[in-house]
Amino acid sequence: MVLQRGIPIHIWGWAQPGERITVSLHNQSNSTASDDLGQWSVYLPAMPAGGPFELTVQGSNTVTLTDVLIGDVWLASGQSNMEMPLIGFPGNAVVNDAEKEIASANLPQVRLMLVTRKSWQWPLTDLEGSWTACTPETAAHFSAVAYFFGREIQQKERVPIGLIDATWGGTPAEAWVSLGGLASNGSLMPVFAARARLIEHQDQMPLIVAKEKRDDEAAKQAQQKPPKHSWHPQPESWEPAGLFNGTIAPITPYPIRGVIWYQGESNSRAILAPLYNKVFSELITDWRAKWHQGDFPFLYVQISSFTSDSSETWGIIRDAQRRTLSIANTGMAVSLDVGDPENVHPSDKQTVGHRLALAARALAYGESLEYSGPLFRQAVPGESSIEVWFDHDAGLAPKGPALLGFEVAGKDRRFVVANARIEKGHVIVSSSEVTSPRYVRYGWGNVSDANLINAAGLPTSTFTSEEEVLAPVIPIGAP
């Protein structure tokens, strides 16, 4: 295992009520007695990176843990693009150079913990999962993004790295926020309305699944292509606070260096997307409060580019993720340029892990480097064009012969594809269809050809200059 360096080390557990417990690690020890419920907790002094050490917990019996390292612990969480292991998902979701990457995954200074997925009605205090060494056998089934992130951080920082993989594919952000966190913000009530709509139809689900099986069998008998069915999430995995309770709450007593997060696709339905900025911001605030470690680094991936249908609005999610950077000590890895329009699980997890590592090296470790692509700062409307200014803007350039991905709109907010050019460190955007442009946006479609980069080769985030994104009109009866 890896224990977090530089802050007091927390060790806790269960014993008989009143049992005397002594914890020892690397010439440090502390003692306590379990309470009336048999719970106990001790802290040891902060230690620098090092190891391997031996940790002993002595009561009426003795538990000895060997090969314990002191270093940095990072929690990786989110949905399927963070969950996707090096070996890939069965079917068509593969990681670039997977066999080569797995074969080289002998990293003795990296330790992995894969948490068993669980949703629960109240916060649990224990979980299923155990620490393992990073080997080809264990890394193959571990988050690819987390692995590539941890590998780079270990190589750069030269300290042991512990990675905790607590993920569940196809899950919404609200399932990962505590119930208290959701209840603290009245504007999040639509989360519970969406839950009610999902639960209302669960009684019909066995009938729906049976019909889909009959349709599949009929298509097979007719030697036709199988029909496309709607995706049915597991109800427990969409319960507000359910994944926080079952998967995250047991980890919160364990000191960490920070979090890496990759999620948002399941919140992209038009009825949910406008709420994402509030839900995601509450998640970050909530987790930091539960860990009691202050504003630890929270680094996340902006969702990519995918050919979804008109019921989903990926641009709103990407822009909400950009706006979440207003929260202190957060960083975002843009993945718009390494997506796969035909696969919701892009193969290039190396680039994603690297960009998260760049953010960590800058924000968590204080390294002087460019870690972000251009980020929208302000838009200044003129008579017939809009000037757009960016942060992280050194060396603005198109990745290709022409600058693509910009749209403009007038007061009616009807956006049209626009012409864009770079001039004196900013971008000038215009369209003959909009005589008095007021708003500009970039990389907005579910799939986008947006291609503005900076001198570091890092891509620009999706953005809109609108102060608030209006919710799309949803037909009555839409799910």
Sequence and secondary structure as in RCSB ss.txt:
>XXXX:A:sequence
MVLQRGIPIHIWGWAQPGERITVSLHNQSNSTASDDLGQWSVYLPAMPAGGPFELTVQGSNTVTLTDVLIGDVWL
ASGQSNMEMPLIGFPGNAVVNDAEKEIASANLPQVRLMLVTRKSWQWPLTDLEGSWTACTPETAAHFSAVAYFFG
REIQQKERVPIGLIDATWGGTPAEAWVSLGGLASNGSLMPVFAARARLIEHQDQMPLIVAKEKRDDEAAKQAQQK
PPKHSWHPQPESWEPAGLFNGTIAPITPYPIRGVIWYQGESNSRAILAPLYNKVFSELITDWRAKWHQGDFPFLY
VQISSFTSDSSETWGIIRDAQRRTLSIANTGMAVSLDVGDPENVHPSDKQTVGHRLALAARALAYGESLEYSGPL
FRQAVPGESSIEVWFDHDAGLAPKGPALLGFEVAGKDRRFVVANARIEKGHVIVSSSEVTSPRYVRYGWGNVSDA
NLINAAGLPTSTFTSEEEVLAPVIPIGAP
>XXXX:A:secstr
 EEESSS EEEEEE STT EEEEEETTEEEEEE  TTSEEEEEE    SEEEEEEEEESSSEEEEEEEEEEEEEE
EEESHHHH BTT BTTTB  TTHHHHHHT  EEEEEEEE      SS  S  S  EEEE HHHHTTSBHHHHHHH
HHHHHHH S EEEEEEE TT  GGGGS HHHHHT GGGHHHHHHHHHHHHTGGGHHHHHHHHHHHHHHHHHTT  
         GGGGSTTHHIIIIIGGGTTS  SEEEEE  GGG BTTTGGGHHHHHHHHHHHHHHHHTS S  EEE
EE       TTB HHHHHHHHHHGGGSTTEEEEE GGG BTTBSS S HHHHHHHHHHHHHHHTT   S     E
EEEEEE SS EEEEEES TT EESSSS   EEEE TT   EE EEEEETTEEEEEBTTBSS  EEEES SSS   
 EE TT  B   EE  SS       TT  
